[in-house]
Amino acid sequence: MDRELKRSLIILGAVTLVTAWFSQLFYHPDEHYQTLEFMSLKLGITPASELPWEFPAQIRPWLHPLLYFLIAKPLILLGVKDMFTIVFILRLATGLFSLAALAIFVRALLPTIGGEEEKRAFVRYLPLFGFLPYLFVRTSSETMSAAFFAIGLALVIGEKSNRRLALAGLFCGLAFECRYQIAFMGLGLFAWLAIIARVRWAGLAAFLGGGLCAMLLGALVDRWGYGTWVFPPFNYFHANIVQDVAATRFGREPFFAFLYLTPAQIFFGITLILMAALAAMWLRNPRHVLSWTTLPFVLAHMAAAHKEARFLFPMAIMATAFPVLGFSPYLPRWRAVFARIWDWRRSWVMKGVTAISLLGMVYFALYPFGVRPHMPMARYLYRHWPGPVYSFDNAFQSYPIFRPAGFHSQQLQDPQQLEALLDQGPVYLMSRTPLPPPVPQGVHVTMLYSEFPLTRFGYGQTGADYIGGYTAFNDKHPYLRLLPLFWYTLYRVERSETIRS
């Protein structure tokens, strides 16, 4: 069993390394603006005026940015100046930490699983959760809190000495200091310790003491981050619950929205299975610690007005155990039915789900999908800044941490502006598709860089057609809330007589 676990972890580790290298985009803007730009402020790169509204509102914790600062600052002092290189190292460090948390969680949970076949399936199928490497390298609060909490949860499984409980409370508290919503998991874990595990008062006090130490540390870190004493958890609650800012700004969804928001991605097959396994675990394994931690977490997010699939990502590591804890025929309820369900793992349907999951894992490992903010173009401009960049669409807004010296991007209002600029020399013109924008006659157009990789081989029209189909699908299914898709492409435009030989 130990050998198979090592094999699974090595596979996931290798894919995580590759994913960290290529995954320059981010799943959601928060994983950049709430962590990397906060860190960049302390590095003296990003001005406070360009941080998101959460900074002046003082509602975000600073522990996660501090952890990245402690990695980035020594690298800069050692001469590593390229921020894209530094951010890659941060992604890799996050991925390895998440992988370590998964290993600790699996080793702790494995002895509690009944049946040799079930244990082997739990360990052997870990690399088949194709979304793990992609989520592991996200510089997001969801990823960091998931890793911290998984370690804290692992510490309470098995021996429950006061020392282990204090450490468990500390790690759960650190998870809270990365993402406040994890508190619902912590409350469920504390209730399980008191009611099911029947831990004595001294042990419960040790758990709470560890969590309190983490919160005191978080208070000091927040003082460092904001420059004043502040209690961000209360500010967060007041802004998003009392004032309802999140729902007002980003929309309201029905209580059942996670049923369609969560599987609306390439890993829909394995996601649907995990959702069913989670419900089965609650019904068939109601005394298990994972049931007590996940149920209040999910219910709390269902009750919240604003919902996004990423809100459930803190369960990603624990989700690897949902199938065996929900479908295992060893569990007491409905054994005959779930014995047949357990056998379905060898069916052609499951082989198809596995194939899609693995293909998705390879896809996200090698290619950063382009529906999220445009880091590839930002990287090109950061490393090959040509001069002022113009566009007939909205001006390209790079990220403060990645802006080159002298960065200037401007929207053109009409073709006459382009004509005037061409009279002065070459113009660097940007398009949102892999096709050049309309230009005057007698103008030579040279593509410098495109986020659509096939443009350089002459297949820009293919990318433009894909954008058109995606946009039409998005217009017909607005409830999926898919982001607009476009691939930035940069061209050098100049009059033919000014072309240098």
N, C-alpha and C positions, 0 to 999 in steps of 0.2 A: 504494500500500500504506500509506503514511504517513497519507494522508487517511482511509482506512478504519479504521486503528487509532485515530485521533483520534475518529472518529465512535463507535466502540465504547466508548471510554473515556468520552466525554461522556455516552452513554446510561447506562453503569454508574455514573458519578458522580452523575447526576441521581437515579437510583433509590437510590443509597447515601445521599444527602442526605435524601430522604423517609423512608427506612427508619430512619435515625438519629433522626429526629424522633418517629416513632411507636413505635419498638421499645423500649418502656420495660421490658418483661419481659426475663428473661434465659434463655438456653437451658439453662444449668446453674447451680446456686447458686455454684459456684466462681468464676464470672466476676464475681460480686458480692462474696462474702465474702473471696476471696483477693486481690482487688485494691482495690476501692472501699472496703471497710471497713478494710483495712490503711492505705490513704491517709487515711481519715477519722481513724484513730488519731493520725496526725501532724498533722492539722488541729485536734486537740483536741476532736473531736466524739464519737467512739466510744471507750469505755473498754476497756482491754486485757482486762478480765474478760469482755467480750462477743464477743471474737474467737474464731474456731473453734479446734479442738484443734491445728491445724497451727502456730498462733503459739507456744504454750508448748513445743511439740515442736521448734520452730525448723527446720522442714523446707521452708519456702517462700522463694523469692528475693524480694528487695525492689526489684529494678530496675524492674519494671513499675509498682508503686505509686509509686515515686519519679517516674517520668515523668509520671504523672497529678498528683502533688503539685505538680510544677513548673508545671502549667497551672492547677490549682485555686487554689493559694495567691495568686497575683497577682489572679485574678478576685475572690476574697474581699476582698482589700485595696482593689480598685477599687469595692467596694460591691455585688457580686453575691452575695447571701446565700442565695438559693433553691438548695438542693442538687440539685433536679431539673433546674434550668437548667444547673448546672455539669456534671452527669453527661451531659446531652445534648451539651454541648460536647466532653466526653471521648469519647463515642461517635462524634461527627462527626470529631474529630481522628484517632481510630483508623481510621475508614473511609477517610478521605482518605490516610492513611499506607499503608494496605493497597492502595488503588487505585494509588498511586505505585509501590509495590513490584511490583504486577502489570505496570504500564507498563514498568518497568525490566527485568523478567524477559522480557516479550514481545519487547522491542526487542533484547535480547541473544540470545534463542533463534531469532528469525526467520531470520537469515542461515544458520543451520545446517539448516534444513528444506529438503529437496529437492522441487522442483516448484513452479511458480508457483501452480497450483490449490490445492495443499496449504497454501502460505503464506497465500493469500487466505482459505481456509476457517478456518485457525487464527485469523486476525485478525477475520474477519467474525462468527464464532460466539461470540465472547467474551460478548456480552450474553445469550446463550441459556443460560448457566450460571446459572440462576435463584437458586441458593443463595448466590452470591458476595456480593451486597449485605448479606444477612442475617448472614453470617459476618464480613464486613468490619467491621461496627459492634459486634461483641461485645467487651466489655471483658475478654476472657479471655486466658489465657496461650497458648492454641492459636493465636488470631488474631495476637497480637503476635509470637510466635516464627515463624509462617509468613511474615510480612512481612519480618522481619529476615533469615531464612534465604534467602528468594527473592532479596533484594538481594545477599547473599553469593554465592549460586550464579551470579547473572548476571555478577558480577565475574570469575569464572574461565572464563566462556565467551568464546572469542576470545583476545585478547591476554593473556598470562600473565606480565607483568612482576612483579618482586618487590613493587613498590608495590601493584599491584592484588591480588596474592595476600595481602599483609598486610591490606589493607582487607577482602578476602573473609573472612579469618580473624577479623577484628574483628567483622564483622556476624554470622558464624556463632556466634561466642562470645556476642554479645548475644542471639541467639536461644536459646542454651543458658541464659543467665542469666534468661530469661523462662520457659522450660520445659525441664527437664533431659532429658526423653526425646528431645529433638532431637539429642542427642549421637550417636545411631545414624545420623542423616543426616550429621552432621559427619564421623564415622568413614568412612562410605561415600564422601563427597566427597574426603577425604584419600587414601583408597585409590585412587580414580579418578585423582587428580592424580599419584600415584606410579607406578601400574601402566599406565594407559591413556594419559594425557597425557604421562607421562615427564618431569615437571617435575624440574629439578635440585634438589640438596640445598639450595641457597640459597633457592630458591623455596618448597620445603616448610617450611624453617625460618621464612621470612617468614609463611607461612600459620599455622603454629603460634604464632609470636610475636604475631600479631594476635589469635588466640584467647586467648592467655595474658593480653594486655592487658585484654581484656574480662572475664576471670575476676578479675583484680586489681581492676578497677573494681567488679565485682560484690561482692567481699569488702568493699570500703570501704562500699558501699551497704548491705550486710547488717549491717555494724557500726552504721551509722546507724539501720537499722530495728529491730534487736533490742537495741541498746544495749550489746552486748558482741561480742567477736570470736567468730565461729562459722563453721562450714563447712556450710551447709545441704545441698549435694549429698550429702555423706556421711550426714547425718541422714535425708535422704529415702530413700536406698538402704537404710539400716539399718531404718527404720520399715516401708517398703512391700515390701521384698524379704526381708530377714532375718527381721523380725518378722511379715511378711505381714499388715500391718494392713489394707491396702486390700481384699484378698480376704476377710479375715475379716469386716470391717464391711459391705462392699458386695456381696459375692457372687463366686462363681467361675463361669467360663464355659468351654466346650470351646474347643479351639484354633481351630476353624473358625467361632466365633461371629460374627466380623465379616461373614461371608457373609449373615447375616440381620439383624444389628444395624444395619449401615450403611444398607441400603436401606429400613429400616422408617420411612419418613417421606414427605412429600408429593412429594419429588423422587426417588422410587424409580426412575423410568424413566431419567433421566440418570445416576443413581448406578450402576445396573446396567451401563449402557454404559461408564462410566468404570472400573468394576471389571474388565470384560472387556478394555478398552483397556490397563489397567495390566498385566494378565497377558500380553497380546499384546506390549506393549512390552518386557517382560522377556525374552520368547522371541525376538522378531524384532530387537530393538535392544539386545542385551546389553552392548554397549560404550558405550552412551550414558550421559552423566553422570546423567540422571534415573533410569536403571535402577540405577545404583550407589548412589544416595542413598535411593531409595524401598524397595528390596528389603530391606536390613537393618532399616530402620525398621518395615516391616510384619511381618517375621519376629519381631522382638523383641517387638512387641505381641501377636502370636499366641502367643508363648511365655509371656507374663505370665498369671497366673491370672485377674485381674480385667480385664474389657474393657468399654469403652463406645465408641459410635460416634464421639464427640467426640475420642477419642484419635488418630484419623486426620485430624482437621481441619488439622493443620499442613501437609498436602499439598495444601490447597485451591487455592492459586495455581498450583502445579506441575501440578495435575490438568487445567488448561485445555489442556495440551499432550499429555496422554495419547492422545486419539484420533488425532491426526496422527502421533504417534510410534509408535503401535501398529498402526493400520489402513492407513497410507499404502501404496499399491501400489508406491512407489519402493523400499521396503525389500526386501532380497534374498530373504527366506524366504517361501515360499508365496504368490508374487505373484498367481497366477491366482485363488486363493481370496479374498485380501484386496482384489483389484480389484473383485470383486463386492460384498464387504462395504462397501467405500468408496462404491460407487454407491448403497447402501441409504440414504444420508443424504438422498436426495430422495424416499424412499418415504413412503407414507401413515402407516406406523408411526412413522417418525421425525418426521413432522409432528405426530402426536399426542403424542409424547414432548416435542417442543418446546413445544407448546401448554400441556401440563401444567406444564412448567418455568416458562414465562412467567406463567401464572396463579398458580403458587406464589410467584413473585417479587413480583407485585403484591399478593397476599394478605398476605405477611409485611411488605411495605413499608407497608401501610396499616393493618393490624390486628395488634396483638401477641397471638398465640395464647395462650389462657388455661390451658394445662396446667402452666405453670411458676409459681413464686412470684408473689404477687399485688401487683405494683407499682402498678396503677391505683388500687386501694383505698388503698394506702399513700400515694400522691400526694394523693388526695382528703383523707385525714385530715391530712396534712402541711399542706395549704393551707387546709382548712376545718374545723379541729379543733372538734367540737361539745361535747366533754366526755367523760366516761367512756363506754366502749362495752362492751356486754354481748352474750353469745351463748350459746345452748344447746349449741353445738358447742365445740370447742376455742377458747380465747380467741385473737383475732387478734393475731399477733405481728408488728409492723412491724419495720423494719430500723433498727439504731441510727443510721445516718447520716441517716435520714429521719423520726425520731420527733419530733413536735412537743413543745413544752414542756408538762409536765403529762400526758403520755401515760399512759392507764390502760385496760387491756382485761381483762375478767374473764369467766369461764365461769359460767353459772347452772346450778345443780344440779337445780332443780325449779321448776314454775310459781309456787309460793308466794313464791319470791324475787322474781320479776317483779311479783307483786301488791304486795309490800311496797315495791318501788321506785316503782311507779306511784302509790302513795299520796303519795309525796314530790314527784311532778312527772313531766315527760316523760322517757322512757327511750330511749336510742339503742341499737337492737337490730340485730344483724347475723345474716344467714343465708348459708349456703353455696350456695344456689340462688337463682334470680331470683324466688322466691316467698317471701312473708313466713312466718315460723314461726307455729305456733299461739299465739294470744293470747286473753286472757279476753274475754267478751262485754262490750259497751259500751266497747270500746277503739277509738280511731281510729288508723289506720296510714297514714303518709305515707312514700313512698319518697324517699330523699334522693340515693342514688347506687347504681348497679349496674355491675359489670364487664361484664355482658352488655349490649351496646349497644341491643338491641331491647326491653329491659324498659321503657324510658321510653315506648315506643309501645304498650304493652299486650300484649307477646308474651313475658312472663315464663314462661308455661307451655311455650312452644316451647323455651326454654333449659333448663328442667327436664327435658323429654322427651329432649333431646339428651344431657344429662348421664347420664340413665338408660341410654340406648343405648350410650354410650361406656363406662360402667362395666360393663355386661354383656359387651361385646366384650373389655374388658381382663381380666375374670374368666375368659373362655374361652381367652385367649391370654396366659397369664402370662409366657411366654418372651420376649415383646416388651418386657417391663419398662416399659410405659407408665406415666407418672405419673397419679395420680388427677386427675380434672377437676372443678372446681367454680368458680362465679363468685360472689364475695362481693357481697352486696347489703346496704345500710345503710338502716334504717327508723327514723323517729321515731314512737314509740308513746306514746300518752297517753290518759287517760280523756276521754271526750267533754266532760265538764263543765269540764275544765281547758284546752280548746283556746282559744287567744287569738284574738280577732276581728281 
